[in-house]
C-alpha cells in the first residue's frame, strides 16, 4: 500500500511541525516455520516463483548479504535468492557491481536476462526499477523472477549508475536536485535538498540509511513544510503493512481514498516511503492522488 492516508486503521501517529490462522490448517512444518518468525495470519506460505517453478523457503533461515543496509533479522528480496542457492534449490550466478551499488544476477539455472517483481500483502505484480538487494522483505512478501529484455535491464542499470555517480560527486551526501511536493491547495518545488537520515525504521535498517520518507522529514526540519505521519499495522486488503505514511502536508490532510503518493525519479511502486532506500535520485515527487 503506497498511499499515505490517515484512515481508521491507524494505530500510532508521528507528528512533526516545521523543524521539529485465518490460515489454521497449514502443514505442521510450515506452521512451525511461520510461528518462528511471527508471521501474522493471512500472509501465506513463503515462496519464490521463477518462471513456472515454485521454491519454498523458511524466512527465519535467511541472512542478509547487505549488513550495511539491514539489521540482523531483516533482509532483502535478493537475500531470499541467495538462500535458495545455498540450499541447492536453484543455481544462482551473480556479482556485486560497485558502480551501481547492487548485486547483479548473471544467470539463474543457466538462463540469463531475469528481472524480478515483488509485492506485499494486498498488492499486485508491477514493473519496478529498484535495486533487488535494497527491497526489504516482510511477512506476506511475494517474489518472482521473469524474463525481461536486455535493454530494459540495461536501462535500469544505467539509472543505478547515475545515482551512484551523483552520490560520489556530492562526497557521499544524498543531495536531490529537485523535490516536488503538492497537495490539494499547494504546489511547491525545492532544489538541491541535502537529505538527512532520521532512522524512522531503525528496527529494519541500519542507522543512517536514508529512505524516501527522510525527504519529507528533512523538508520539515528545514521549515519548508509541516507534515504528519500515520502508522498502519494493516490497511484494507493488506493484512500486514507495519509502515508509516504521509497523512498530512501543510493544511492538506489525507481523507477517504485520497492522500499522498510519491515517485522516485518518475518511478512509482507500491513500496511505502519509509521502506524505500534511496541512493541519490534525480528527483522525488510527493503528490496528492486518489485510488
N, C-alpha and C positions, 0 to 999 in steps of 0.2 A: 504494500500500500504506500504510494508515494505522495498522497495529498496531505498537506499539513492542515489538519482541521481539528477544532475543539468540539468534539461530539460527546454524547452522553456516556461513552465508554471510557472517558478519561479516568485515570487512576491517580496520576500525580501531575503537578503543574510547576513549571520552572519559569519565573518571570524576571525580566531584565528591563530596566528603564534606563536608556541612554548608556552611560558608562557602567553604569552599574552592571471405562477405556472406552469415551463413546466407542473406542476400539477395545472391546473386552476380550474377544475370543481370538487373539493372536496366538500363533505358535509359541510355546513356552519359552524357547530360547530367544526369540525376538522380543518378547515381553521383558525378559530379564535385561537384555541389552538396552531397551528403551528406558527402563527404570534406572539403569546405571548412570544415564546422562540426564535424567529428569525430563524425559520427553513428555510434553503435555498431550492430553487426549486429542485425537483428530489429526495429528501431524504425519501419520503414516509410517511406512516401512522404508528406512533409508536405503536408497539405491541410486545407481547411475545408469542411464541408458546411453549406450554407444552404438550408433547405427540401430540395428534391430535387436541387439543383445542387452540384457539386464544384468547388472553386477551389484550384489548386496554388500553392505559394509556395516561395521559397528562404530558409530561416531566416537565412542569413548576410547577407541584404539588409535584414532587419527592424531598425528602430531604435525605441527607446523614447520614448514621449511623457511618461514619468514618470521623468525623471532624478533626481528627489528620492527615488525608491524603488530604482531599478535602476541597477546599474553598466553601463558600456559593454560591449556584447556580450550583456547579459541584457535580457529584455523580457517583457511580459505577453501574455496572450491578446488583449487589446484592440489591442495594437500590431500583431498579425498582420492584424486587420481594417483598420487604418489603412494598412498596406502594400498590401493588396489594392485599397483605394480609390485610393491614389496611383498604382497601375498601371493604373487604369481597369477592373479586373475587376468591381468592384462599385460601387454608388453609395451611399456611407455618409454620412448626416447625423447629427451628434452635437453635444453641447456639454459643457463641464465645469461641474459643479454644485459650487460651493464648500461649500454647506451639507451636502453628502453626501461630499465629498472623493472624487469619482469622475467619470469620463466617463459620459455617458448617451447611449445610442443612440436617436435620434429616429425614424429610418427606415433601412431597407436596401432598395435597389432599389424605392423608392417605397412600401414597406409598413411598417406600424408594429407595435408590440407583440411585438418579438423579445426572447427571453431566450437564454441560452447554456448549453451543457454543455461540460465539459472533463474529460478523464481521461488518465492516463498509461499507460505500458506495463503491461499486465496488469489494467487497470481496466475499468470499465463506466460507461454513462451513468447519471447521478444528478442529482437536483434539488440546487440549491445557492442559498445566499444569501450570495454573496461578490462583492465589487467586481471587475468584469471587468478593470480595469486594475491590480489587485493580484495577480491569479492568475498565477504565473510559468510561462513556457513552458520546457520542456526536451525533449531528444530523445525522440521517441515520443509527444508530446502530440497527442491527438485533440480537435478543436474543432468544435462545431456550433452553429448558430443555429436556433431553432424558435419557433413561436408560443406565447405564454403569455397568460393572461388579464390584463387591465389591473389587476385587483385584486391578483393575485399580485405583479406588478411594483411596484405602489404599496406593498404591504406590505414588500417588500424595501427600497424607498427609505426608508420610514419607519424601518426598523432602522438604515440607514446614517446618517440624520439624527440619530437618538437618540444614536448613538455619537459623532458629531462634537460634538453639544451637550454630552455628558458630558466629552469631552476639553477643550472650551473652558472649561467650568465648573471644571475642575481645572487651569486655567492651563497646558494642553498636556502635563500629566503623565498617563501612562496608569495610572489607578487603577481596579482591578477590584473592584466592590463585594463579590462573592462568588466564592471559588475553592474548588472541591470536589476533593479528592484521596482516592482509595480504592484499596485493593488487596485481597488475599485476607484479610489479618488486621487491617486498619485502615481507618478511615473518618474523614477529617478535613475540617473546614470552616474556611476563613480569610477574614477580612473586610478590605475596603479595602486591597488589596495594591497598592502602587506598584511597577510593573514596570520593571526596568532593562534596557537593551539589553546583550547580550553578544557581538554581532557574530559569532555562530557561523557564519553563512552570508555572510560579507562578500565572497566571490567573486561572489555574485549580487546581494546587496542593498547599498545604501549603508550606511555606518556609522550606527549609532543607529536603524536601522529595527527596530522591535520585532515579534517573532513570538510565536506561541503557546508555542514552546519556552522563550522567555525567562521565562514564568511559572514553570515548574518550576525553572529555574536561579535565579530570584530567591528562590523559597522555600528553595532550598538555601543561598543567600547569607545569608538571614535565620536559618538554623539550624532552620527548621521541619521540614525533611525531609532525608534523604540520597537520592541518586539516582545512577544510571549511565545514560549514553547509549551507544548502539551505532550504528556507521556501516555502512550497507548499500550496496554498489555495485549489487547485483541481489538479487532475492528471489523464489524460487519461479517463478511465471509472469511476473514483471516483469523484463524484461531490462535496464532502465535505471532505477535508483532514485536512487542517489547522495544519500542523506539520512541524517540521524541520527534515531534513535528512542529513546524511553524504554524501557530494558530492565530497570531495577530502581528501585523506590522503597522506602526503608527496607529491610525484610528480604524483601520480596516481589519475586521475580525472574521475568521472563517465561520461559516454558518451552513447548516444543512449539507448539501453535496458540493459546496463551493469552498475553496480555500487556496492554499499556496502550493504550487508545483515548482519544479526547478529543472533547468538544463545545465549541463557542464559542457561548454564548447558545442552547443547545439545538440548534444546527445541526451535524450530523455530515456530513462529506465525507471522501473518501479523499485528503486532502492532508496530507502529513506536517507535524507541528507546527513544524518548523524552516523550512518554506516558506510557512506561512500568516501573512501580515501581519495584525496586529490593530490596530484604531484605538482603541477604548475600549469593549469589550463589557460587557454587564451581568454576565456570569458566564462562567467557564470550568470545565470538569469533566474531570479526568483520572481514568479508572476502569478497572478490570480487566474484560477481556472475552475470549471465545474465538471463534474462527472455525470 
